[in-house]
Amino acid sequence: MGDKSPKSVNKKAVQKQSKANLSNQKKQQMTAAKQAAPAKKK
């Protein structure tokens, strides 16, 4: 079933990259929230 055409290979690469970007954004949001939380307590 493996479609090795350039179009499908590129599509899979783009999907993989966007998924990685999404997870990185979530991690950054979590760290930003953790850093902001102690500042609010003061």
ABEGO torsion letter per residue (X at the ends): XBBABAAAAAAAAAAAAAAAAAAAAAAAAAAAAAAAAAAAAX
